[in-house]
Each structure stands twice: as structure tokens, then as C-alpha cells.
Amino acid sequence: MGITKIESYSNQTLELATVFKALGHPARIAILEYLAKEKKCICGDIVTELPLSQASVSRHLQELKNIGLIKGSVSGTSVCYCLDDQHLSLIEQFTKHLISQTPSNCCS
């Protein structure tokens, strides 16, 4: 198998690939859906919403935070999380672009 030459892709393409790779786990999708539904910073509540251990939830939260889909602030001994719209906007723009470029009668 050959080596992928990432330098031949735009920064936006590489950024989108990183974001979509992080979204490849259902727990991370569930975390984002929960944060969107609550519309506020969430601390320990996420663990009660998912069938995962505290350590697993923390690992998924860290991954989402690392790529910029969520942000966290320290409140005492806990970290509160909420959505960060920077990369969410990038995903929205990308999907809108794909939809606008797709012919309605493609492969019919």
C-alpha cells in the first residue's frame, strides 16, 4: 500500500478529514447530540446519558475537544462542555456545498 501524500490536499480538506474521522465513533455523535439538545454547558451528566464508563466518556470528550467540536471550561473540580460552532460551521458549509453540487437526477 502506498503512502498518502497529504501535501497535495488543501488545508480545508485535511481539516474536514480530521473532523469526520473523529465523528466516526457513535459515542461522539451521541455526545454532540446531547450537548446540542441541552444548549448549555454540561459537566457530569454526559456519563449518565451514555452506556459507557467515565473513562471512555472522558476520552471521547477529549477527542472532540482536541479537534474543536466542543469546548470546555473548568468549574471547581469538574469540566463543563458545550458545542463550539467553529468546526460545526465548517461541516455545515461542506455538506451544503455537496448538496448544491449534486444533480437531482443523478444515477436514476
Secondary structure, 3 states (H helix, E strand, C coil): CCCCCHHHCCHHHHHHHHHHHHCCCHHHHHHHHHHHHHCCCECCHHHHHCCCCHHHHHHHHHHHHHCCCEEEEEECCEEEEEECHHHHHHHHHHHHHHHHHCCCCCCC
